Amino acid sequence: MLKPAAELKVKLATDEPVIGLMATDQAWPFLVEICQKSGLDYLVVDREHGAFSDELVSHICQVGRLANFPVLVRTVSCETSVVRRTIDMGPCGILLPCVETTEQLDQVQEAVLMPPRGRRRPGGMGNYWLSNYHYETWRTEFEEHFIVISQIESQTGVDNAELIAAHPLVTAMGLGPYDLSADLGCCWNPENESYQTALSQVKAAADRVDKKVWAGTDAPALRAMGYTFLWIGTTTSLLTGAITQTIRSIRDACPSDDVEHPIVPPPA
C-alpha cells in the first residue's frame, strides 16, 4: 500500500505545517534517512532541473518505500510517457511543472490510473507498493493515495487556477515563484503587486475547494501568511547555509589578536 502518501494526505488535511525539502542538484539515497531523522515530512526529487539518472531516482524512491517516508518526484513535463515512466520509478507522488490547463491534467490522469479509468501500463519499482496486481488493489492501495501537485508557473495557469484546483486528480496546488515572476515580467521581484496578486489568486482557488498550496522557500514568512504545505529550500542551499553559519560562528568566537594565548603542547 502507498502508506507514506496516505499518511502525508492525513497531515495535509490539518492546519499543522507540513515541511519538506527539494533535491535539485544534489540527491542520494541516504538523503531520505537524513530528511526523516531531521523531522521533515517529505522529499521532492527534482527531475525537471536535476541531472539524476533513472537508477538513482528509483533507488531513492525504494529507500522511501522501505523507510515509510514520502518521496515525490518533479517530472520533466505533463506528457503521458514522462509521467508513466516517473511512476514506474516508485515515488508516492509527483510534482507537475507549469500546469496551465485541465487538459494537461486529463492527460496525466490517463497515465496515473489503470484501465478502465485510465491507460496506465505499470512496471518497475512502482509495482512494489502493491500486495497483488488485481485492479481493485491498484485502485484502493495505489490510486486513491497517490499525490499530484499542480505547479502554477505562468499567468495562464493563474487564470485557470480555479479549474485546475477543482480537478479530481489534484491533491494540492503548487507555486513556481521564480518562473511565475518571470512570466509576469517582474523577475525576480517578489514584492511586485502583480506577482502578489497572482499568489493570492492561486491560494484563493485552492481554499475554495479545501486544498493546500505547496510553497517555498521562505517558509517562516509563508507560514505567517497562512500557507502550511511548505518546502524550506534545496539540498545545496541548506547545506551551504549551514556551513556558512558554522564558519561564521567559529570566526565570531575567535579571541582578539591583542590577547596573549597560552602555548598548548601537542597531544602525546
C-alpha atoms as an extended CHARMM CRD file, in Angstrom:
* protein
*
       268  EXT
         1         1  MET       CA              0.0000000000        0.0000000000        0.0000000000  PROA      1               0.0000000000
         2         2  LEU       CA              1.0580000000        3.5860000000       -0.6610000000  PROA      2               0.0000000000
         3         3  LYS       CA              1.2210000000        4.2190000000        3.0830000000  PROA      3               0.0000000000
         4         4  PRO       CA              3.6000000000        7.2520000000        3.0780000000  PROA      4               0.0000000000
         5         5  ALA       CA              1.2970000000        9.0960000000        0.6700000000  PROA      5               0.0000000000
         6         6  ALA       CA             -1.8100000000        8.2070000000        2.6820000000  PROA      6               0.0000000000
         7         7  GLU       CA             -0.1660000000        9.4780000000        5.8770000000  PROA      7               0.0000000000
         8         8  LEU       CA              1.0320000000       12.6610000000        4.1590000000  PROA      8               0.0000000000
         9         9  LYS       CA             -2.5250000000       13.3470000000        2.9800000000  PROA      9               0.0000000000
        10        10  VAL       CA             -3.7540000000       12.9930000000        6.5620000000  PROA      10              0.0000000000
        11        11  LYS       CA             -1.2160000000       15.6360000000        7.6350000000  PROA      11              0.0000000000
        12        12  LEU       CA             -2.2690000000       17.9150000000        4.7820000000  PROA      12              0.0000000000
        13        13  ALA       CA             -5.8680000000       17.7410000000        5.9760000000  PROA      13              0.0000000000
        14        14  THR       CA             -4.8580000000       19.5360000000        9.1750000000  PROA      14              0.0000000000
        15        15  ASP       CA             -3.6820000000       23.1090000000        9.7340000000  PROA      15              0.0000000000
        16        16  GLU       CA             -0.3100000000       21.9610000000       11.0310000000  PROA      16              0.0000000000
        17        17  PRO       CA              2.7650000000       22.7740000000        8.9210000000  PROA      17              0.0000000000
        18        18  VAL       CA              3.8750000000       20.0270000000        6.5340000000  PROA      18              0.0000000000
        19        19  ILE       CA              7.5280000000       20.6800000000        5.7180000000  PROA      19              0.0000000000
        20        20  GLY       CA              9.7830000000       19.2040000000        3.0550000000  PROA      20              0.0000000000
        21        21  LEU       CA             12.9660000000       19.5590000000        1.0380000000  PROA      21              0.0000000000
        22        22  MET       CA             13.6580000000       19.9020000000       -2.6890000000  PROA      22              0.0000000000
        23        23  ALA       CA             16.6260000000       17.9590000000       -4.0900000000  PROA      23              0.0000000000
        24        24  THR       CA             17.5610000000       19.7290000000       -7.3250000000  PROA      24              0.0000000000
        25        25  ASP       CA             21.3110000000       19.4570000000       -7.8640000000  PROA      25              0.0000000000
        26        26  GLN       CA             22.2710000000       17.0130000000       -5.1100000000  PROA      26              0.0000000000
        27        27  ALA       CA             20.3870000000       13.8060000000       -4.2720000000  PROA      27              0.0000000000
        28        28  TRP       CA             21.4670000000       10.4130000000       -2.9780000000  PROA      28              0.0000000000
        29        29  PRO       CA             19.6350000000        7.5070000000       -1.2900000000  PROA      29              0.0000000000
        30        30  PHE       CA             20.8600000000        8.3140000000        2.2440000000  PROA      30              0.0000000000
        31        31  LEU       CA             19.2300000000       11.7480000000        1.8950000000  PROA      31              0.0000000000
        32        32  VAL       CA             15.8880000000       10.0590000000        2.6440000000  PROA      32              0.0000000000
        33        33  GLU       CA             17.1230000000        8.9670000000        6.0620000000  PROA      33              0.0000000000
        34        34  ILE       CA             18.5860000000       12.4240000000        6.7240000000  PROA      34              0.0000000000
        35        35  CYS       CA             15.2120000000       14.0080000000        5.9570000000  PROA      35              0.0000000000
        36        36  GLN       CA             13.3930000000       11.5320000000        8.1660000000  PROA      36              0.0000000000
        37        37  LYS       CA             15.7900000000       11.9360000000       11.1120000000  PROA      37              0.0000000000
        38        38  SER       CA             15.6420000000       15.7250000000       10.7630000000  PROA      38              0.0000000000
        39        39  GLY       CA             11.8780000000       15.7260000000       11.2330000000  PROA      39              0.0000000000
        40        40  LEU       CA             10.9100000000       16.6610000000        7.6790000000  PROA      40              0.0000000000
        41        41  ASP       CA              7.6390000000       15.3460000000        6.2820000000  PROA      41              0.0000000000
        42        42  TYR       CA              8.6290000000       14.6370000000        2.6670000000  PROA      42              0.0000000000
        43        43  LEU       CA             11.3110000000       14.9060000000       -0.0190000000  PROA      43              0.0000000000
        44        44  VAL       CA             10.9110000000       16.0380000000       -3.6280000000  PROA      44              0.0000000000
        45        45  VAL       CA             13.4670000000       14.8040000000       -6.1710000000  PROA      45              0.0000000000
        46        46  ASP       CA             13.6110000000       17.3680000000       -8.9610000000  PROA      46              0.0000000000
        47        47  ARG       CA             13.9210000000       15.7590000000      -12.3880000000  PROA      47              0.0000000000
        48        48  GLU       CA             12.8380000000       18.8890000000      -14.2300000000  PROA      48              0.0000000000
        49        49  HSD       CA             16.1230000000       20.6260000000      -13.4170000000  PROA      49              0.0000000000
        50        50  GLY       CA             18.2240000000       17.9440000000      -11.7060000000  PROA      50              0.0000000000
        51        51  ALA       CA             20.5550000000       15.6910000000      -13.6980000000  PROA      51              0.0000000000
        52        52  PHE       CA             19.5200000000       12.4390000000      -11.9920000000  PROA      52              0.0000000000
        53        53  SER       CA             19.5120000000        9.0220000000      -13.6270000000  PROA      53              0.0000000000
        54        54  ASP       CA             16.5370000000        6.6790000000      -13.6160000000  PROA      54              0.0000000000
        55        55  GLU       CA             18.5460000000        4.2460000000      -11.4970000000  PROA      55              0.0000000000
        56        56  LEU       CA             19.3480000000        6.8650000000       -8.8350000000  PROA      56              0.0000000000
        57        57  VAL       CA             15.7550000000        8.1030000000       -8.6260000000  PROA      57              0.0000000000
        58        58  SER       CA             14.4090000000        4.5660000000       -8.3240000000  PROA      58              0.0000000000
        59        59  HSD       CA             16.8820000000        3.8230000000       -5.5060000000  PROA      59              0.0000000000
        60        60  ILE       CA             15.8560000000        6.9810000000       -3.6260000000  PROA      60              0.0000000000
        61        61  CYS       CA             12.1840000000        6.0340000000       -4.0310000000  PROA      61              0.0000000000
        62        62  GLN       CA             12.9820000000        2.4950000000       -2.8520000000  PROA      62              0.0000000000
        63        63  VAL       CA             14.5530000000        3.8090000000        0.3650000000  PROA      63              0.0000000000
        64        64  GLY       CA             11.4890000000        5.9990000000        0.8550000000  PROA      64              0.0000000000
        65        65  ARG       CA              9.2010000000        2.9930000000        0.4640000000  PROA      65              0.0000000000
        66        66  LEU       CA             11.2080000000        0.8450000000        2.8740000000  PROA      66              0.0000000000
        67        67  ALA       CA             11.5220000000        3.6810000000        5.4100000000  PROA      67              0.0000000000
        68        68  ASN       CA              7.8460000000        4.6490000000        5.0480000000  PROA      68              0.0000000000
        69        69  PHE       CA              8.8900000000        8.1910000000        4.1310000000  PROA      69              0.0000000000
        70        70  PRO       CA              7.1780000000       10.1620000000        1.3260000000  PROA      70              0.0000000000
        71        71  VAL       CA              9.3890000000       10.6720000000       -1.7290000000  PROA      71              0.0000000000
        72        72  LEU       CA              7.8200000000       12.6580000000       -4.5650000000  PROA      72              0.0000000000
        73        73  VAL       CA              9.3490000000       13.3840000000       -7.9700000000  PROA      73              0.0000000000
        74        74  ARG       CA              9.0230000000       16.5520000000      -10.0350000000  PROA      74              0.0000000000
        75        75  THR       CA              8.5730000000       15.4200000000      -13.6210000000  PROA      75              0.0000000000
        76        76  VAL       CA             10.0920000000       16.9630000000      -16.7330000000  PROA      76              0.0000000000
        77        77  SER       CA              6.6260000000       17.6340000000      -18.1570000000  PROA      77              0.0000000000
        78        78  CYS       CA              2.9890000000       16.5090000000      -18.0680000000  PROA      78              0.0000000000
        79        79  GLU       CA              3.4170000000       14.3420000000      -21.1570000000  PROA      79              0.0000000000
        80        80  THR       CA              1.9670000000       10.8320000000      -20.7930000000  PROA      80              0.0000000000
        81        81  SER       CA              5.1290000000        8.7740000000      -21.3450000000  PROA      81              0.0000000000
        82        82  VAL       CA              7.0950000000       11.0210000000      -18.9560000000  PROA      82              0.0000000000
        83        83  VAL       CA              4.5300000000       10.6280000000      -16.1740000000  PROA      83              0.0000000000
        84        84  ARG       CA              4.1630000000        6.9100000000      -16.7830000000  PROA      84              0.0000000000
        85        85  ARG       CA              7.9310000000        6.3750000000      -16.6490000000  PROA      85              0.0000000000
        86        86  THR       CA              8.2460000000        8.5010000000      -13.4930000000  PROA      86              0.0000000000
        87        87  ILE       CA              5.6120000000        6.4470000000      -11.6560000000  PROA      87              0.0000000000
        88        88  ASP       CA              7.4630000000        3.2610000000      -12.6460000000  PROA      88              0.0000000000
        89        89  MET       CA             10.4040000000        4.5050000000      -10.5300000000  PROA      89              0.0000000000
        90        90  GLY       CA              8.2690000000        4.1780000000       -7.4040000000  PROA      90              0.0000000000
        91        91  PRO       CA              7.5100000000        7.6360000000       -5.9540000000  PROA      91              0.0000000000
        92        92  CYS       CA              4.3940000000        8.1060000000       -3.8440000000  PROA      92              0.0000000000
        93        93  GLY       CA              3.5000000000       11.2750000000       -5.7190000000  PROA      93              0.0000000000
        94        94  ILE       CA              4.5090000000       13.7100000000       -8.4480000000  PROA      94              0.0000000000
        95        95  LEU       CA              5.0080000000       17.4540000000       -8.7590000000  PROA      95              0.0000000000
        96        96  LEU       CA              3.8860000000       18.6080000000      -12.2100000000  PROA      96              0.0000000000
        97        97  PRO       CA              5.7040000000       21.6610000000      -13.6310000000  PROA      97              0.0000000000
        98        98  CYS       CA              3.9360000000       24.5390000000      -15.3710000000  PROA      98              0.0000000000
        99        99  VAL       CA              0.3550000000       23.3000000000      -15.3210000000  PROA      99              0.0000000000
       100       100  GLU       CA             -1.8330000000       25.6960000000      -17.3040000000  PROA      100             0.0000000000
       101       101  THR       CA             -4.9610000000       23.7620000000      -18.2910000000  PROA      101             0.0000000000
       102       102  THR       CA             -7.1890000000       20.9320000000      -17.1440000000  PROA      102             0.0000000000
       103       103  GLU       CA             -6.4470000000       19.2150000000      -20.4480000000  PROA      103             0.0000000000
       104       104  GLN       CA             -2.9010000000       18.6470000000      -19.1850000000  PROA      104             0.0000000000
       105       105  LEU       CA             -4.3080000000       17.0750000000      -16.0410000000  PROA      105             0.0000000000
       106       106  ASP       CA             -6.6310000000       14.8470000000      -18.0660000000  PROA      106             0.0000000000
       107       107  GLN       CA             -3.5370000000       13.6080000000      -19.8910000000  PROA      107             0.0000000000
       108       108  VAL       CA             -1.7240000000       12.9670000000      -16.6090000000  PROA      108             0.0000000000
       109       109  GLN       CA             -4.7600000000       11.1270000000      -15.2750000000  PROA      109             0.0000000000
       110       110  GLU       CA             -4.5850000000        8.7670000000      -18.2330000000  PROA      110             0.0000000000
       111       111  ALA       CA             -1.0050000000        7.9400000000      -17.2160000000  PROA      111             0.0000000000
       112       112  VAL       CA             -1.7770000000        7.5330000000      -13.4830000000  PROA      112             0.0000000000
       113       113  LEU       CA             -4.9600000000        5.4310000000      -13.4810000000  PROA      113             0.0000000000
       114       114  MET       CA             -5.3350000000        1.8380000000      -14.6040000000  PROA      114             0.0000000000
       115       115  PRO       CA             -7.9650000000        0.8400000000      -17.2030000000  PROA      115             0.0000000000
       116       116  PRO       CA            -10.8730000000        1.3770000000      -17.4120000000  PROA      116             0.0000000000
       117       117  ARG       CA            -10.3910000000        4.8130000000      -15.8080000000  PROA      117             0.0000000000
       118       118  GLY       CA             -7.0500000000        5.4820000000      -17.4880000000  PROA      118             0.0000000000
       119       119  ARG       CA             -4.3380000000        3.9320000000      -19.6330000000  PROA      119             0.0000000000
       120       120  ARG       CA             -1.6520000000        3.1610000000      -17.0630000000  PROA      120             0.0000000000
       121       121  ARG       CA              0.8450000000        0.4700000000      -18.0460000000  PROA      121             0.0000000000
       122       122  PRO       CA              2.5210000000       -0.4340000000      -14.7460000000  PROA      122             0.0000000000
       123       123  GLY       CA              6.0510000000       -1.6940000000      -14.2630000000  PROA      123             0.0000000000
       124       124  GLY       CA              9.3140000000       -1.1760000000      -12.4310000000  PROA      124             0.0000000000
       125       125  MET       CA              9.6910000000       -0.2360000000       -8.7760000000  PROA      125             0.0000000000
       126       126  GLY       CA              6.1940000000        1.2620000000       -8.7780000000  PROA      126             0.0000000000
       127       127  ASN       CA              4.7630000000       -2.2530000000       -8.6400000000  PROA      127             0.0000000000
       128       128  TYR       CA              6.3190000000       -2.9420000000       -5.2470000000  PROA      128             0.0000000000
       129       129  TRP       CA              3.7420000000       -0.8030000000       -3.4340000000  PROA      129             0.0000000000
       130       130  LEU       CA              1.1010000000       -3.4810000000       -4.0110000000  PROA      130             0.0000000000
       131       131  SER       CA              0.1120000000       -6.7000000000       -2.2840000000  PROA      131             0.0000000000
       132       132  ASN       CA             -1.1710000000       -8.1010000000       -5.6130000000  PROA      132             0.0000000000
       133       133  TYR       CA             -1.9070000000       -6.8480000000       -9.1140000000  PROA      133             0.0000000000
       134       134  HSD       CA             -5.7040000000       -7.0480000000       -9.3050000000  PROA      134             0.0000000000
       135       135  TYR       CA             -7.4750000000       -3.8950000000      -10.4780000000  PROA      135             0.0000000000
       136       136  GLU       CA             -9.2250000000       -3.3700000000       -7.1530000000  PROA      136             0.0000000000
       137       137  THR       CA             -5.8290000000       -3.4420000000       -5.4220000000  PROA      137             0.0000000000
       138       138  TRP       CA             -4.4380000000       -0.8260000000       -7.8020000000  PROA      138             0.0000000000
       139       139  ARG       CA             -7.4070000000        1.3960000000       -7.1210000000  PROA      139             0.0000000000
       140       140  THR       CA             -7.5440000000        1.0760000000       -3.3190000000  PROA      140             0.0000000000
       141       141  GLU       CA             -3.8490000000        0.6410000000       -2.4510000000  PROA      141             0.0000000000
       142       142  PHE       CA             -2.2800000000        2.9670000000       -5.0120000000  PROA      142             0.0000000000
       143       143  GLU       CA             -4.5410000000        5.2900000000       -6.9890000000  PROA      143             0.0000000000
       144       144  GLU       CA             -6.6130000000        6.5650000000       -4.0660000000  PROA      144             0.0000000000
       145       145  HSD       CA             -3.4800000000        7.6670000000       -2.2010000000  PROA      145             0.0000000000
       146       146  PHE       CA             -1.1490000000        8.8500000000       -4.9930000000  PROA      146             0.0000000000
       147       147  ILE       CA             -0.2640000000       12.5410000000       -4.6130000000  PROA      147             0.0000000000
       148       148  VAL       CA             -0.4020000000       15.0030000000       -7.5090000000  PROA      148             0.0000000000
       149       149  ILE       CA              0.7080000000       18.6170000000       -7.0770000000  PROA      149             0.0000000000
       150       150  SER       CA             -0.0370000000       21.0270000000       -9.9290000000  PROA      150             0.0000000000
       151       151  GLN       CA              2.5960000000       23.7450000000      -10.0620000000  PROA      151             0.0000000000
       152       152  ILE       CA              1.4160000000       27.1450000000      -11.3210000000  PROA      152             0.0000000000
       153       153  GLU       CA              4.2280000000       28.9800000000      -13.1100000000  PROA      153             0.0000000000
       154       154  SER       CA              2.5350000000       31.2870000000      -15.6140000000  PROA      154             0.0000000000
       155       155  GLN       CA             -0.2440000000       33.8530000000      -15.9530000000  PROA      155             0.0000000000
       156       156  THR       CA             -2.2550000000       31.2950000000      -17.9420000000  PROA      156             0.0000000000
       157       157  GLY       CA             -2.0290000000       28.9050000000      -15.0100000000  PROA      157             0.0000000000
       158       158  VAL       CA             -3.1400000000       31.6660000000      -12.6390000000  PROA      158             0.0000000000
       159       159  ASP       CA             -6.0920000000       32.4890000000      -14.8980000000  PROA      159             0.0000000000
       160       160  ASN       CA             -7.1640000000       28.8290000000      -14.8600000000  PROA      160             0.0000000000
       161       161  ALA       CA             -6.3370000000       28.2180000000      -11.1830000000  PROA      161             0.0000000000
       162       162  GLU       CA             -9.9280000000       27.5560000000      -10.1280000000  PROA      162             0.0000000000
       163       163  LEU       CA            -10.4510000000       24.8650000000      -12.7620000000  PROA      163             0.0000000000
       164       164  ILE       CA             -7.0450000000       23.3080000000      -12.0590000000  PROA      164             0.0000000000
       165       165  ALA       CA             -7.6220000000       23.2400000000       -8.2970000000  PROA      165             0.0000000000
       166       166  ALA       CA            -11.0350000000       21.6040000000       -8.7450000000  PROA      166             0.0000000000
       167       167  HSD       CA             -9.6840000000       18.7800000000      -10.9320000000  PROA      167             0.0000000000
       168       168  PRO       CA            -10.2440000000       15.4530000000       -9.1050000000  PROA      168             0.0000000000
       169       169  LEU       CA             -6.6550000000       14.2770000000       -9.7320000000  PROA      169             0.0000000000
       170       170  VAL       CA             -5.1180000000       17.2730000000       -7.9390000000  PROA      170             0.0000000000
       171       171  THR       CA             -4.1140000000       16.7510000000       -4.3140000000  PROA      171             0.0000000000
       172       172  ALA       CA             -2.6800000000       20.2490000000       -3.8840000000  PROA      172             0.0000000000
       173       173  MET       CA             -1.7660000000       23.3160000000       -5.8760000000  PROA      173             0.0000000000
       174       174  GLY       CA              1.8560000000       24.4020000000       -6.1390000000  PROA      174             0.0000000000
       175       175  LEU       CA              3.6760000000       27.6620000000       -6.7250000000  PROA      175             0.0000000000
       176       176  GLY       CA              6.6490000000       28.0890000000       -9.0430000000  PROA      176             0.0000000000
       177       177  PRO       CA              7.7240000000       31.5100000000       -7.7710000000  PROA      177             0.0000000000
       178       178  TYR       CA             10.7050000000       32.2580000000       -9.9940000000  PROA      178             0.0000000000
       179       179  ASP       CA              9.1640000000       31.1350000000      -13.2820000000  PROA      179             0.0000000000
       180       180  LEU       CA              5.8700000000       32.7950000000      -12.3910000000  PROA      180             0.0000000000
       181       181  SER       CA              7.5830000000       36.1170000000      -11.6740000000  PROA      181             0.0000000000
       182       182  ALA       CA              9.4630000000       35.8230000000      -14.9760000000  PROA      182             0.0000000000
       183       183  ASP       CA              6.2560000000       35.2010000000      -16.8950000000  PROA      183             0.0000000000
       184       184  LEU       CA              4.6420000000       38.1880000000      -15.1850000000  PROA      184             0.0000000000
       185       185  GLY       CA              7.5620000000       40.4400000000      -16.1730000000  PROA      185             0.0000000000
       186       186  CYS       CA              8.8650000000       41.0310000000      -12.6410000000  PROA      186             0.0000000000
       187       187  CYS       CA             11.7290000000       38.5140000000      -12.3950000000  PROA      187             0.0000000000
       188       188  TRP       CA             12.8550000000       38.3890000000       -9.5260000000  PROA      188             0.0000000000
       189       189  ASN       CA             10.8050000000       40.9130000000       -7.5500000000  PROA      189             0.0000000000
       190       190  PRO       CA              8.6030000000       39.0370000000       -5.0610000000  PROA      190             0.0000000000
       191       191  GLU       CA              7.1510000000       42.2970000000       -3.7280000000  PROA      191             0.0000000000
       192       192  ASN       CA              5.7290000000       43.2000000000       -7.1390000000  PROA      192             0.0000000000
       193       193  GLU       CA              1.9810000000       43.8690000000       -6.9880000000  PROA      193             0.0000000000
       194       194  SER       CA              1.1450000000       41.6750000000       -9.9900000000  PROA      194             0.0000000000
       195       195  TYR       CA              3.0980000000       38.8070000000       -8.5050000000  PROA      195             0.0000000000
       196       196  GLN       CA              1.4380000000       39.1250000000       -5.1060000000  PROA      196             0.0000000000
       197       197  THR       CA             -1.9760000000       39.2880000000       -6.7810000000  PROA      197             0.0000000000
       198       198  ALA       CA             -1.2070000000       36.0790000000       -8.6920000000  PROA      198             0.0000000000
       199       199  LEU       CA             -0.2230000000       34.2750000000       -5.4900000000  PROA      199             0.0000000000
       200       200  SER       CA             -3.4440000000       35.3960000000       -3.8340000000  PROA      200             0.0000000000
       201       201  GLN       CA             -5.4840000000       34.1230000000       -6.7960000000  PROA      201             0.0000000000
       202       202  VAL       CA             -3.8860000000       30.6830000000       -6.6340000000  PROA      202             0.0000000000
       203       203  LYS       CA             -4.3410000000       30.4070000000       -2.8750000000  PROA      203             0.0000000000
       204       204  ALA       CA             -7.9630000000       31.5820000000       -3.0680000000  PROA      204             0.0000000000
       205       205  ALA       CA             -8.6880000000       28.9880000000       -5.7720000000  PROA      205             0.0000000000
       206       206  ALA       CA             -7.2010000000       26.2330000000       -3.6120000000  PROA      206             0.0000000000
       207       207  ASP       CA             -9.0150000000       27.4260000000       -0.4910000000  PROA      207             0.0000000000
       208       208  ARG       CA            -12.3590000000       27.2890000000       -2.2830000000  PROA      208             0.0000000000
       209       209  VAL       CA            -12.0030000000       23.5400000000       -2.8470000000  PROA      209             0.0000000000
       210       210  ASP       CA            -10.2910000000       22.8910000000        0.5010000000  PROA      210             0.0000000000
       211       211  LYS       CA             -6.8840000000       22.0820000000       -0.9620000000  PROA      211             0.0000000000
       212       212  LYS       CA             -3.4630000000       23.2560000000        0.1710000000  PROA      212             0.0000000000
       213       213  VAL       CA             -0.8620000000       25.2560000000       -1.7470000000  PROA      213             0.0000000000
       214       214  TRP       CA              2.6910000000       23.9000000000       -1.8530000000  PROA      214             0.0000000000
       215       215  ALA       CA              5.0330000000       26.8650000000       -1.4600000000  PROA      215             0.0000000000
       216       216  GLY       CA              8.6520000000       27.7770000000       -0.5580000000  PROA      216             0.0000000000
       217       217  THR       CA             11.3700000000       28.7180000000        0.1640000000  PROA      217             0.0000000000
       218       218  ASP       CA             10.9190000000       31.4000000000        2.8530000000  PROA      218             0.0000000000
       219       219  ALA       CA              8.8500000000       29.0070000000        4.9320000000  PROA      219             0.0000000000
       220       220  PRO       CA              8.5280000000       31.1430000000        8.0890000000  PROA      220             0.0000000000
       221       221  ALA       CA              7.1560000000       34.1040000000        6.1100000000  PROA      221             0.0000000000
       222       222  LEU       CA              4.8220000000       31.8600000000        4.1200000000  PROA      222             0.0000000000
       223       223  ARG       CA              3.6150000000       30.2010000000        7.3220000000  PROA      223             0.0000000000
       224       224  ALA       CA              2.7560000000       33.6360000000        8.6950000000  PROA      224             0.0000000000
       225       225  MET       CA              0.7040000000       34.2430000000        5.5260000000  PROA      225             0.0000000000
       226       226  GLY       CA             -1.3830000000       31.1180000000        6.1300000000  PROA      226             0.0000000000
       227       227  TYR       CA              0.4720000000       28.5520000000        3.9970000000  PROA      227             0.0000000000
       228       228  THR       CA              1.0030000000       25.1560000000        5.6490000000  PROA      228             0.0000000000
       229       229  PHE       CA              2.3550000000       22.9250000000        2.8190000000  PROA      229             0.0000000000
       230       230  LEU       CA              5.9350000000       24.1960000000        2.7530000000  PROA      230             0.0000000000
       231       231  TRP       CA              9.4030000000       23.4520000000        1.4240000000  PROA      231             0.0000000000
       232       232  ILE       CA             12.4230000000       25.0350000000        3.0680000000  PROA      232             0.0000000000
       233       233  GLY       CA             14.9620000000       25.0710000000        0.2310000000  PROA      233             0.0000000000
       234       234  THR       CA             17.1570000000       22.7890000000       -1.8380000000  PROA      234             0.0000000000
       235       235  THR       CA             19.7200000000       20.3310000000       -0.5190000000  PROA      235             0.0000000000
       236       236  THR       CA             22.5480000000       22.5710000000       -1.7100000000  PROA      236             0.0000000000
       237       237  SER       CA             21.1400000000       25.8440000000       -0.3810000000  PROA      237             0.0000000000
       238       238  LEU       CA             20.5100000000       24.3800000000        3.0760000000  PROA      238             0.0000000000
       239       239  LEU       CA             23.9330000000       22.7140000000        3.2360000000  PROA      239             0.0000000000
       240       240  THR       CA             25.6490000000       25.9060000000        2.0930000000  PROA      240             0.0000000000
       241       241  GLY       CA             23.7100000000       27.9290000000        4.6530000000  PROA      241             0.0000000000
       242       242  ALA       CA             24.5710000000       25.5330000000        7.4890000000  PROA      242             0.0000000000
       243       243  ILE       CA             28.2890000000       25.5220000000        6.6040000000  PROA      243             0.0000000000
       244       244  THR       CA             28.3430000000       29.3050000000        6.2650000000  PROA      244             0.0000000000
       245       245  GLN       CA             26.6730000000       29.7600000000        9.6430000000  PROA      245             0.0000000000
       246       246  THR       CA             29.0530000000       27.3270000000       11.3270000000  PROA      246             0.0000000000
       247       247  ILE       CA             32.1280000000       29.0850000000        9.9150000000  PROA      247             0.0000000000
       248       248  ARG       CA             30.7410000000       32.4810000000       10.9010000000  PROA      248             0.0000000000
       249       249  SER       CA             30.0620000000       31.3450000000       14.4680000000  PROA      249             0.0000000000
       250       250  ILE       CA             33.6030000000       29.9540000000       14.7940000000  PROA      250             0.0000000000
       251       251  ARG       CA             35.1850000000       33.1550000000       13.4710000000  PROA      251             0.0000000000
       252       252  ASP       CA             32.9660000000       35.3080000000       15.6380000000  PROA      252             0.0000000000
       253       253  ALA       CA             34.1300000000       33.2940000000       18.6530000000  PROA      253             0.0000000000
       254       254  CYS       CA             37.8550000000       33.7880000000       17.9170000000  PROA      254             0.0000000000
       255       255  PRO       CA             39.6830000000       35.7550000000       20.6420000000  PROA      255             0.0000000000
       256       256  SER       CA             41.0030000000       39.1680000000       19.6670000000  PROA      256             0.0000000000
       257       257  ASP       CA             44.5970000000       39.4660000000       18.4690000000  PROA      257             0.0000000000
       258       258  ASP       CA             45.7020000000       41.5920000000       21.4430000000  PROA      258             0.0000000000
       259       259  VAL       CA             45.0870000000       38.7550000000       23.9100000000  PROA      259             0.0000000000
       260       260  GLU       CA             48.0870000000       36.5930000000       24.8490000000  PROA      260             0.0000000000
       261       261  HSD       CA             47.3380000000       32.9440000000       24.0700000000  PROA      261             0.0000000000
       262       262  PRO       CA             48.8640000000       30.1170000000       26.0850000000  PROA      262             0.0000000000
       263       263  ILE       CA             51.0210000000       27.6450000000       24.2350000000  PROA      263             0.0000000000
       264       264  VAL       CA             49.2790000000       24.2760000000       24.1690000000  PROA      264             0.0000000000
       265       265  PRO       CA             51.5470000000       21.2710000000       23.7390000000  PROA      265             0.0000000000
       266       266  PRO       CA             50.6410000000       18.7330000000       21.0630000000  PROA      266             0.0000000000
       267       267  PRO       CA             48.8380000000       15.5820000000       22.1850000000  PROA      267             0.0000000000
       268       268  ALA       CA             51.0300000000       12.6740000000       23.1600000000  PROA      268             0.0000000000
